[in-house]
Amino acid sequence: MYSHLSPPPPFPHPPDWARGAVAELAARDVIFAGIEDRAGPLPWTLREPGFPGLLRAICAQLVSNEAALAIWRRVSALPGATTPAGFLALAPERVGIEGGLTRQKVRHARALAEAILDGSLPLERLPAMTDAEAVAALCRIKGIGRWTAEVHLLFSHQRPDVFPVGDLALQAAAAHLRGLPARPDARAMEAMAAAWAPWRSIAARLLWHHWLHHTKRATLDPA
């Protein structure tokens, strides 16, 4: 886990199209206007596409971002774990003990690896799919739900208009910036985020950035 004494390595700068989207969002909705002034420049978090990125998203399911990062480091250090065939060659017990994955997440990662190898999840076709089609294709794999699919498309494919409405940190950030008495649920978040199209991914990145700063988290890694 990153600590305040050992800051995380710098993230790459956002591409020009994303910087333009940040400016447009700030002009359209006041909640985005001061985020970078308070929290610093928006970091551009990236994930590998394909199996490694999806495996990392599985590691992050239902845990804090600090715990997710620690688990990912352990899992990715296992020999061959970031390839489908290599992951399947590892004993599930070893992945659980040395990698820190729960039994359920090991089963889900193995189902993902098998689907990639047998062609039932054609990852090479994802770039040509719409966001909705790509989410549906990923969610056919046991253990990959909407949040996992959307986080993967946002960070690994840099899609501009994906918003994980069920993410608790995004809900908390929106509530804090809007001055709401409670976190909006997924349906309310979806309605709120509709106004941020076609830059909902950038809106999500800004909200995560705000929340990590506001809560003084030790990592800049949002999910």
MARLUM-97271 format. One line per field, with one value per residue: residue number from 0; x, y, z of N, C-alpha, C, O in turn; residue in one letter; chain. Coordinates in steps of 0.02 Angstrom, whole numbers, always signed. Layout:
BEGIN
pos	(NUM; ...)
nc1	(X; ...)
nc2	(Y; ...)
nc3	(Z; ...)
cac1	(X; ...)
cac2	(Y; ...)
cac3	(Z; ...)
cc1	(X; ...)
cc2	(Y; ...)
cc3	(Z; ...)
oc1	(X; ...)
oc2	(Y; ...)
oc3	(Z; ...)
code	(A; ...)
unit	(A; ...)
//
This chain:
BEGIN
pos	(0; 1; 2; 3; 4; 5; 6; 7; 8; 9; 10; 11; 12; 13; 14; 15; 16; 17; 18; 19; 20; 21; 22; 23; 24; 25; 26; 27; 28; 29; 30; 31; 32; 33; 34; 35; 36; 37; 38; 39; 40; 41; 42; 43; 44; 45; 46; 47; 48; 49; 50; 51; 52; 53; 54; 55; 56; 57; 58; 59; 60; 61; 62; 63; 64; 65; 66; 67; 68; 69; 70; 71; 72; 73; 74; 75; 76; 77; 78; 79; 80; 81; 82; 83; 84; 85; 86; 87; 88; 89; 90; 91; 92; 93; 94; 95; 96; 97; 98; 99; 100; 101; 102; 103; 104; 105; 106; 107; 108; 109; 110; 111; 112; 113; 114; 115; 116; 117; 118; 119; 120; 121; 122; 123; 124; 125; 126; 127; 128; 129; 130; 131; 132; 133; 134; 135; 136; 137; 138; 139; 140; 141; 142; 143; 144; 145; 146; 147; 148; 149; 150; 151; 152; 153; 154; 155; 156; 157; 158; 159; 160; 161; 162; 163; 164; 165; 166; 167; 168; 169; 170; 171; 172; 173; 174; 175; 176; 177; 178; 179; 180; 181; 182; 183; 184; 185; 186; 187; 188; 189; 190; 191; 192; 193; 194; 195; 196; 197; 198; 199; 200; 201; 202; 203; 204; 205; 206; 207; 208; 209; 210; 211; 212; 213; 214; 215; 216; 217; 218; 219; 220; 221; 222)
nc1	(+42; +23; +100; +95; +226; +288; +256; +141; +192; +202; +58; +19; -11; -176; -246; -265; -400; -466; -430; -498; -627; -633; -630; -750; -846; -829; -877; -1009; -1063; -1062; -1007; -893; -803; -704; -624; -493; -420; -422; -381; -275; -193; -285; -255; -208; -264; -224; -258; -205; -266; -376; -351; -265; -311; -447; -434; -374; -481; -570; -500; -524; -656; -780; -695; -587; -498; -364; -344; -373; -268; -159; -191; -190; -55; +0; -62; -24; +110; +126; +189; +154; +23; -46; -87; -212; -191; -83; -137; -235; -151; -102; -122; -280; -282; -157; -166; -260; -197; -66; -94; -201; -333; -508; -598; -709; -677; -566; -627; -705; -606; -544; -650; -659; -533; -547; -653; -596; -496; -570; -640; -767; -777; -742; -618; -549; -646; -705; -665; -737; -867; -1015; -1032; -1134; -1149; -1022; -1018; -1122; -1068; -956; -1020; -1078; -994; -970; -962; -921; -989; -1091; -1019; -884; -863; -884; -785; -673; -687; -678; -549; -457; -487; -504; -626; -739; -867; -921; -997; -987; -1120; -1151; -1044; -981; -895; -905; -1040; -1034; -949; -1024; -1134; -1071; -1019; -1137; -1204; -1296; -1406; -1384; -1302; -1335; -1430; -1399; -1489; -1524; -1398; -1374; -1468; -1423; -1295; -1325; -1330; -1200; -1153; -1069; -962; -950; -859; -750; -809; -828; -693; -653; -737; -695; -563; -585; -644; -544; -451; -525; -552; -427; -351; -222; -179; -179; -249; -401; -492)
nc2	(-60; +112; +242; +396; +432; +372; +420; +386; +336; +457; +490; +479; +628; +688; +655; +772; +778; +742; +844; +948; +904; +911; +1050; +1083; +1017; +1085; +1208; +1180; +1124; +1171; +1094; +1034; +1134; +1180; +1072; +1030; +1140; +1123; +989; +966; +936; +832; +661; +538; +392; +231; +67; -98; -167; -308; -471; -441; -312; -337; -435; -359; -273; -365; -396; -279; -279; -242; -200; -83; +49; +52; -77; -150; -115; -169; -306; -328; -309; -420; -527; -505; -527; -663; -802; -797; -755; -651; -685; -776; -919; -938; -901; -1000; -1108; -1097; -1158; -1147; -1131; -1078; -953; -896; -897; -840; -736; -670; -668; -696; -854; -850; -745; -801; -905; -829; -761; -869; -915; -808; -816; -940; -911; -819; -896; -998; -927; -878; -755; -632; -534; -458; -399; -301; -161; -119; -120; -40; +56; -1; -127; -181; -185; -277; -392; -419; -440; -562; -655; -753; -676; -554; -404; -256; -146; -191; -214; -84; -8; -68; -34; +103; +131; +44; +48; +180; +243; +377; +402; +327; +281; +221; +192; +128; +142; +169; +270; +368; +401; +453; +562; +641; +670; +745; +857; +910; +941; +853; +761; +625; +484; +474; +345; +211; +229; +364; +420; +386; +464; +591; +592; +591; +720; +748; +688; +697; +655; +571; +481; +562; +646; +551; +521; +646; +657; +547; +591; +706; +645; +559; +654; +730; +636; +608; +498; +373; +335; +375; +301; +266; +157)
nc3	(+0; -37; +56; +150; +165; +62; -84; -219; -386; -520; -621; -797; -895; -932; -1095; -1235; -1276; -1161; -1072; -1133; -1109; -969; -950; -1015; -937; -815; -851; -875; -759; -594; -492; -535; -553; -460; -426; -469; -426; -288; -268; -351; -512; -625; -614; -735; -737; -792; -857; -903; -1056; -1095; -1019; -903; -859; -832; -733; -634; -606; -552; -435; -367; -329; -213; -109; -23; -109; -72; -20; -135; -220; -150; -153; -292; -321; -257; -323; -459; -449; -446; -536; -706; -686; -747; -872; -965; -982; -897; -774; -755; -740; -615; -449; -373; -232; -206; -268; -186; -58; -76; -162; -106; -145; -128; -119; -201; -290; -351; -421; -508; -582; -643; -722; -809; -873; -938; -1024; -1110; -1170; -1233; -1323; -1300; -1243; -1340; -1339; -1431; -1506; -1432; -1446; -1559; -1519; -1455; -1302; -1222; -1283; -1260; -1119; -1098; -1160; -1078; -957; -971; -922; -781; -626; -671; -660; -690; -634; -634; -771; -822; -756; -812; -949; -939; -883; -948; -1083; -1105; -1132; -1167; -1111; -1003; -852; -693; -608; -490; -405; -246; -200; -300; -283; -153; -171; -260; -177; -77; -149; -203; -89; -32; +79; +90; +10; -164; -242; -362; -468; -455; -472; -604; -669; -633; -691; -824; -874; -896; -1008; -1167; -1087; -975; -919; -890; -798; -697; -665; -615; -503; -425; -404; -327; -214; -162; -126; -33; +67; +107; +63; +50; -72; -247; -331; -402; -412)
cac1	(+0; +60; +94; +111; +298; +310; +202; +135; +225; +158; +17; +27; -59; -234; -239; -295; -472; -491; -423; -553; -688; -631; -650; -821; -886; -825; -920; -1078; -1087; -1019; -974; -828; -763; -647; -593; -420; -391; -415; -350; -218; -209; -317; -210; -238; -254; -231; -253; -193; -326; -375; -355; -237; -355; -507; -414; -366; -547; -597; -466; -550; -726; -804; -643; -563; -448; -299; -341; -372; -200; -116; -207; -166; +18; +15; -84; +16; +178; +127; +214; +105; -46; -79; -110; -263; -164; -41; -179; -265; -100; -90; -170; -324; -263; -99; -189; -293; -151; -13; -121; -249; -400; -557; -614; -757; -642; -524; -673; -724; -548; -535; -703; -639; -478; -573; -694; -550; -461; -615; -670; -835; -769; -696; -593; -527; -703; -731; -658; -787; -933; -1038; -1023; -1184; -1133; -962; -1037; -1161; -1023; -916; -1063; -1098; -947; -988; -918; -911; -1051; -1088; -965; -820; -859; -877; -718; -625; -693; -656; -477; -416; -503; -508; -689; -754; -935; -942; -1003; -1009; -1168; -1154; -983; -997; -855; -936; -1101; -1016; -922; -1079; -1172; -1032; -1015; -1204; -1233; -1353; -1405; -1364; -1277; -1386; -1423; -1376; -1537; -1517; -1334; -1381; -1505; -1379; -1239; -1349; -1315; -1128; -1136; -1036; -898; -963; -798; -710; -844; -812; -624; -650; -769; -648; -507; -609; -657; -480; -421; -567; -546; -355; -329; -149; -166; -216; -282; -471; -535)
cac2	(+0; +174; +281; +467; +438; +346; +439; +345; +365; +503; +464; +520; +683; +672; +676; +836; +774; +739; +910; +987; +881; +939; +1120; +1087; +997; +1139; +1263; +1158; +1105; +1204; +1048; +1015; +1193; +1191; +1010; +1030; +1192; +1095; +923; +962; +913; +767; +608; +497; +322; +184; -5; -137; -199; -381; -509; -407; -259; -367; -467; -306; -250; -415; -386; -218; -285; -241; -183; -14; +55; +33; -150; -174; -107; -218; -373; -332; -317; -489; -572; -495; -552; -735; -817; -811; -741; -599; -713; -826; -986; -939; -900; -1066; -1156; -1089; -1190; -1097; -1120; -1034; -886; -871; -886; -793; -677; -635; -668; -741; -912; -829; -707; -848; -939; -781; -749; -929; -915; -758; -844; -993; -881; -788; -949; -1037; -882; -855; -683; -609; -469; -418; -365; -249; -92; -102; -122; +18; +46; -48; -193; -205; -203; -339; -447; -434; -463; -632; -697; -758; -637; -487; -365; -192; -104; -217; -201; -12; +14; -92; +6; +171; +136; +5; +67; +253; +265; +443; +414; +271; +305; +167; +224; +94; +151; +206; +332; +417; +423; +494; +625; +680; +695; +797; +917; +937; +957; +809; +731; +554; +464; +454; +275; +202; +259; +437; +437; +381; +523; +649; +588; +601; +789; +754; +657; +633; +652; +544; +451; +616; +665; +501; +531; +706; +642; +505; +633; +746; +605; +537; +713; +749; +586; +603; +430; +368; +318; +413; +252; +275; +97)
cac3	(+0; -36; +117; +141; +162; -3; -129; -279; -445; -556; -675; -857; -902; -975; -1165; -1250; -1279; -1092; -1044; -1159; -1075; -902; -955; -1033; -878; -766; -874; -876; -692; -545; -446; -563; -567; -416; -403; -480; -383; -221; -266; -396; -580; -631; -637; -788; -719; -848; -843; -963; -1084; -1094; -956; -844; -836; -803; -671; -584; -586; -506; -371; -334; -312; -144; -60; -30; -162; -44; -18; -204; -246; -116; -180; -361; -320; -238; -377; -520; -437; -454; -603; -758; -665; -787; -935; -951; -974; -837; -714; -747; -720; -543; -405; -342; -163; -205; -284; -126; -1; -93; -195; -64; -174; -98; -161; -252; -341; -389; -468; -560; -625; -684; -772; -858; -912; -980; -1077; -1158; -1207; -1276; -1372; -1283; -1232; -1393; -1318; -1488; -1536; -1387; -1470; -1610; -1489; -1416; -1230; -1197; -1309; -1226; -1051; -1101; -1176; -1019; -902; -982; -885; -710; -583; -698; -661; -725; -608; -658; -843; -836; -734; -862; -1010; -924; -871; -994; -1151; -1106; -1163; -1138; -1086; -960; -783; -649; -563; -425; -366; -184; -195; -344; -250; -96; -198; -287; -120; -44; -191; -212; -25; -21; +146; +87; -56; -212; -262; -431; -514; -450; -502; -676; -691; -624; -739; -893; -894; -908; -1072; -1181; -1051; -909; -892; -862; -737; -646; -644; -574; -439; -387; -385; -271; -154; -135; -92; +24; +120; +122; +51; +40; -142; -297; -374; -383; -411)
cc1	(+44; +50; +109; +186; +326; +255; +200; +172; +177; +119; +31; -25; -118; -221; -278; -372; -502; -485; -480; -618; -690; -655; -725; -865; -887; -870; -994; -1106; -1038; -982; -905; -778; -701; -608; -517; -386; -377; -370; -288; -240; -238; -266; -246; -222; -268; -226; -235; -259; -322; -378; -325; -282; -418; -491; -405; -433; -581; -566; -498; -623; -737; -750; -622; -510; -378; -291; -337; -302; -152; -128; -180; -90; +36; -3; -38; +88; +183; +148; +159; +35; -81; -94; -163; -236; -122; -82; -210; -215; -84; -143; -214; -304; -203; -120; -223; -245; -99; -39; -171; -319; -446; -570; -661; -722; -595; -567; -692; -666; -534; -588; -687; -584; -503; -614; -651; -518; -507; -653; -739; -835; -719; -671; -572; -584; -728; -723; -711; -858; -951; -1025; -1071; -1169; -1072; -978; -1076; -1116; -982; -959; -1090; -1052; -966; -937; -902; -979; -1040; -1030; -898; -811; -848; -810; -666; -628; -667; -580; -434; -428; -510; -571; -712; -820; -962; -943; -1028; -1056; -1172; -1093; -996; -957; -883; -1001; -1086; -989; -977; -1121; -1136; -1031; -1083; -1235; -1295; -1349; -1382; -1338; -1336; -1375; -1406; -1424; -1531; -1451; -1338; -1416; -1461; -1325; -1261; -1332; -1241; -1106; -1114; -970; -907; -903; -754; -742; -828; -741; -618; -681; -724; -590; -526; -615; -592; -446; -460; -558; -474; -331; -255; -131; -206; -254; -356; -511; -494)
cc2	(+62; +208; +353; +478; +414; +361; +395; +376; +409; +467; +506; +576; +660; +693; +740; +833; +774; +807; +955; +968; +908; +1011; +1126; +1069; +1053; +1197; +1244; +1145; +1131; +1154; +1028; +1073; +1199; +1129; +1011; +1085; +1164; +1033; +917; +937; +843; +715; +565; +424; +278; +112; -40; -163; -274; -411; -472; -353; -285; -402; -415; -280; -300; -408; -329; -224; -286; -232; -111; -11; +38; -43; -179; -171; -158; -289; -380; -342; -389; -537; -566; -519; -628; -752; -835; -787; -691; -621; -766; -896; -990; -938; -968; -1118; -1152; -1126; -1138; -1081; -1072; -962; -855; -853; -833; -729; -637; -630; -715; -800; -892; -790; -750; -884; -892; -768; -810; -934; -866; -786; -897; -964; -848; -842; -987; -993; -858; -782; -657; -539; -425; -380; -306; -178; -71; -99; -54; +4; -6; -119; -222; -225; -269; -399; -467; -464; -534; -680; -695; -719; -568; -453; -298; -149; -126; -202; -127; +15; -8; -49; +77; +176; +100; +24; +143; +278; +329; +449; +355; +296; +248; +192; +191; +103; +195; +270; +386; +445; +470; +562; +669; +710; +752; +862; +950; +960; +916; +778; +658; +540; +449; +380; +272; +235; +335; +459; +435; +442; +585; +651; +599; +671; +798; +719; +712; +624; +622; +509; +504; +642; +616; +510; +592; +693; +597; +547; +677; +704; +579; +594; +729; +701; +572; +531; +429; +351; +363; +366; +249; +211; +35)
cc3	(+0; +32; +102; +137; +96; -54; -190; -337; -483; -611; -738; -858; -945; -1047; -1178; -1250; -1208; -1058; -1069; -1124; -1004; -903; -971; -974; -826; -786; -870; -807; -640; -501; -471; -565; -524; -396; -411; -440; -313; -220; -310; -464; -581; -653; -689; -776; -780; -822; -909; -991; -1077; -1025; -897; -816; -803; -737; -616; -561; -540; -438; -332; -313; -237; -91; -71; -84; -136; -42; -88; -233; -215; -143; -251; -363; -303; -294; -438; -511; -444; -526; -652; -744; -709; -858; -921; -939; -910; -774; -702; -726; -646; -503; -373; -270; -159; -220; -223; -71; -18; -125; -155; -92; -136; -145; -217; -308; -382; -441; -525; -608; -669; -738; -827; -903; -961; -1038; -1130; -1201; -1253; -1326; -1356; -1262; -1283; -1378; -1377; -1521; -1494; -1416; -1521; -1581; -1459; -1343; -1203; -1220; -1272; -1154; -1051; -1115; -1115; -964; -913; -944; -812; -668; -609; -703; -695; -701; -636; -732; -857; -814; -785; -925; -999; -920; -922; -1067; -1160; -1142; -1129; -1102; -1047; -888; -739; -594; -495; -382; -305; -177; -240; -313; -193; -119; -224; -230; -86; -84; -202; -145; -9; +49; +147; +16; -103; -231; -337; -480; -514; -481; -578; -704; -687; -678; -811; -919; -912; -973; -1121; -1146; -981; -879; -860; -798; -681; -621; -599; -505; -396; -361; -325; -208; -122; -98; -28; +83; +139; +117; +34; -31; -188; -344; -357; -377; -424)
oc1	(+96; -4; +134; +208; +381; +212; +252; +182; +116; +145; +52; -77; -110; -187; -319; -405; -556; -528; -507; -660; -744; -696; -759; -916; -938; -899; -1036; -1166; -979; -929; -862; -718; -649; -564; -481; -328; -326; -328; -253; -298; -217; -237; -307; -172; -318; -193; -249; -304; -271; -404; -356; -291; -440; -531; -425; -441; -615; -600; -498; -649; -707; -758; -638; -482; -337; -239; -301; -279; -110; -81; -152; -66; +83; +35; -17; +123; +238; +125; +120; -10; -143; -112; -160; -255; -124; -64; -212; -234; -55; -202; -188; -310; -200; -95; -216; -251; -89; -10; -181; -361; -424; -554; -654; -737; -585; -546; -694; -677; -515; -574; -699; -588; -481; -609; -668; -512; -487; -692; -768; -888; -658; -698; -576; -572; -768; -770; -727; -904; -907; -1010; -1051; -1177; -1072; -953; -1063; -1125; -973; -936; -1121; -1069; -976; -877; -872; -1021; -987; -996; -858; -757; -806; -781; -619; -576; -638; -550; -379; -382; -520; -569; -706; -830; -1020; -896; -1086; -1033; -1194; -1090; -1021; -983; -884; -1014; -1119; -1005; -976; -1141; -1167; -1042; -1087; -1287; -1341; -1294; -1363; -1351; -1382; -1319; -1399; -1402; -1533; -1448; -1309; -1397; -1462; -1311; -1220; -1321; -1223; -1047; -1139; -925; -875; -896; -724; -708; -817; -729; -581; -655; -718; -570; -488; -593; -587; -415; -430; -557; -460; -295; -228; -72; -261; -287; -372; -561; -521)
oc2	(+64; +202; +370; +528; +434; +319; +369; +437; +400; +422; +564; +571; +618; +743; +761; +880; +801; +826; +995; +1012; +926; +1031; +1169; +1102; +1066; +1231; +1288; +1154; +1114; +1172; +1006; +1063; +1221; +1133; +995; +1077; +1180; +1026; +866; +918; +799; +722; +557; +398; +287; +99; -14; -180; -301; -381; -471; -348; -259; -399; -425; -266; -280; -414; -330; -178; -326; -255; -81; -62; +12; -70; -228; -217; -186; -326; -432; -381; -417; -582; -617; -529; -655; -718; -882; -798; -688; -580; -799; -928; -1040; -971; -992; -1168; -1198; -1124; -1088; -1024; -1031; -915; -795; -800; -786; -676; -578; -593; -768; -796; -915; -800; -738; -892; -912; -764; -802; -955; -879; -780; -899; -988; -849; -835; -1007; -1018; -820; -750; -660; -490; -364; -333; -266; -139; -12; -79; -16; -52; -51; -166; -282; -276; -312; -452; -527; -509; -563; -738; -642; -729; -527; -471; -285; -118; -85; -180; -110; +56; +30; -29; +107; +220; +123; +18; +167; +328; +336; +498; +335; +328; +228; +211; +223; +75; +251; +320; +445; +505; +521; +613; +730; +768; +802; +916; +1011; +993; +941; +769; +633; +578; +413; +357; +323; +266; +367; +512; +477; +469; +628; +703; +614; +680; +849; +721; +768; +589; +644; +507; +492; +659; +636; +507; +590; +716; +609; +541; +684; +725; +577; +584; +741; +721; +530; +506; +477; +352; +385; +388; +230; +210; -21)
oc3	(+33; +61; +48; +109; +77; -66; -211; -338; -478; -644; -732; -826; -989; -1059; -1137; -1226; -1196; -1019; -1031; -1111; -980; -861; -942; -962; -795; -743; -861; -795; -642; -474; -431; -576; -548; -353; -364; -421; -283; -176; -306; -474; -542; -707; -687; -801; -814; -772; -963; -952; -1056; -978; -844; -755; -752; -690; -559; -501; -493; -387; -270; -282; -201; -35; -122; -104; -174; -61; -99; -267; -249; -155; -268; -403; -332; -311; -465; -561; -448; -573; -640; -785; -708; -900; -869; -890; -874; -725; -645; -695; -618; -520; -347; -248; -113; -188; -209; -40; +21; -117; -167; -67; -114; -205; -274; -367; -442; -498; -583; -669; -727; -794; -886; -964; -1019; -1095; -1189; -1262; -1308; -1367; -1395; -1261; -1270; -1403; -1374; -1560; -1517; -1411; -1526; -1616; -1440; -1323; -1165; -1182; -1255; -1130; -1009; -1085; -1102; -928; -868; -934; -784; -675; -573; -745; -724; -741; -659; -753; -899; -849; -799; -951; -1044; -951; -938; -1108; -1215; -1179; -1068; -1065; -1057; -866; -746; -540; -446; -327; -312; -151; -221; -317; -184; -89; -211; -233; -67; -56; -209; -145; +23; +75; +199; -31; -83; -236; -370; -529; -566; -513; -612; -756; -732; -707; -854; -978; -941; -990; -1116; -1172; -934; -818; -807; -750; -624; -560; -549; -454; -335; -303; -277; -155; -61; -46; +24; +141; +182; +160; +6; -49; -170; -390; -301; -340; -425)
code	(M; Y; S; H; L; S; P; P; P; P; F; P; H; P; P; D; W; A; R; G; A; V; A; E; L; A; A; R; D; V; I; F; A; G; I; E; D; R; A; G; P; L; P; W; T; L; R; E; P; G; F; P; G; L; L; R; A; I; C; A; Q; L; V; S; N; E; A; A; L; A; I; W; R; R; V; S; A; L; P; G; A; T; T; P; A; G; F; L; A; L; A; P; E; R; V; G; I; E; G; G; L; T; R; Q; K; V; R; H; A; R; A; L; A; E; A; I; L; D; G; S; L; P; L; E; R; L; P; A; M; T; D; A; E; A; V; A; A; L; C; R; I; K; G; I; G; R; W; T; A; E; V; H; L; L; F; S; H; Q; R; P; D; V; F; P; V; G; D; L; A; L; Q; A; A; A; A; H; L; R; G; L; P; A; R; P; D; A; R; A; M; E; A; M; A; A; A; W; A; P; W; R; S; I; A; A; R; L; L; W; H; H; W; L; H; H; T; K; R; A; T; L; D; P; A)
unit	(A; A; A; A; A; A; A; A; A; A; A; A; A; A; A; A; A; A; A; A; A; A; A; A; A; A; A; A; A; A; A; A; A; A; A; A; A; A; A; A; A; A; A; A; A; A; A; A; A; A; A; A; A; A; A; A; A; A; A; A; A; A; A; A; A; A; A; A; A; A; A; A; A; A; A; A; A; A; A; A; A; A; A; A; A; A; A; A; A; A; A; A; A; A; A; A; A; A; A; A; A; A; A; A; A; A; A; A; A; A; A; A; A; A; A; A; A; A; A; A; A; A; A; A; A; A; A; A; A; A; A; A; A; A; A; A; A; A; A; A; A; A; A; A; A; A; A; A; A; A; A; A; A; A; A; A; A; A; A; A; A; A; A; A; A; A; A; A; A; A; A; A; A; A; A; A; A; A; A; A; A; A; A; A; A; A; A; A; A; A; A; A; A; A; A; A; A; A; A; A; A; A; A; A; A; A; A; A; A; A; A; A; A; A; A; A; A; A; A; A; A; A; A)
//
